[in-house]
């Protein structure tokens, strides 16, 4: 199973941004009122990250807004915990609004912020929903027995860089956490794994594209894999595809700010059964590819680890 890369990748680079940045990568993408909305991470020239916004009619050709979408807060509690930047947004539509989870960096480490918007014209910070050191939080786009559910990845060598699930009655207070999935030794994701894009509901389970990291003598390689979660209890794994579905192969994925990286924070399922998968290449540019949703599900079930 593989993803078909768009023939004109990368679809967004620093040269497409009307304000000074050195990278464009790791974007959440959703459809809103018939438009594709991309919220991307970009490094400023001082090395700290902000979030920009780009809009597209077809999901391939994007135009960037004149001003950033989110920059580190300048007041309140968010100011202290976003001091070093905001990064890697994931977006879901739930209960008539869009929820954006993002990494907030500061001298205290990295934790996850949650912001809300209805139209992507304005955005409101809602809460800081983890302590340090957490990354890669994705919220499921529906509730389970009245509770919100999220996947996350604590930064820990005790249970190395694994995927966990937590529950919340109100999006602010989270608990009942349990481990869902761990890296597999002597495997393409043996060093660490983390949630990627928000899961997609299919008749056979929640389809979740995650990232896995493999250490080499020349540094780490980031690839994408796919896992199927139980529809009614997403803490239960139905199957994990044994092989990756995307790895760095093109020049723009192999060479850049961080070499050998494909990293996805956003997918858009289409009415025809296909899916657009967006990924950052080498932490420098944004790319897109397409795949068939049912084939991705088959990849989990027919060739599980």
Secondary structure, DSSP 8 states (H G I E B T S, - for coil): ---EE-TT--SB-GGG-SS--S--EEEEEEEETTEEEEEEEEE-TTS-EEEEEEEESSSSSEEE-SS-SB---SSHHHHHHSTTEEEEEEEEEETTEEEEEEEEEETTEEEEEEEEESSSSS-EEEEE---SSEEEEEE-SS-BTTBEEEEEEE--TTTTT-EEEEEESSSSSEEEEEEEE---TTSTT-SEEEE-S--EEETTEEEEEEEEEEEETTEEEEEEEEEEE-SS-TTSEEEEBSS-SB---SHHHHSSSSSSBEEEEEEEE-TTSEEEEEEEETTTEEEEEEEEHHHHHHHHHHSB-
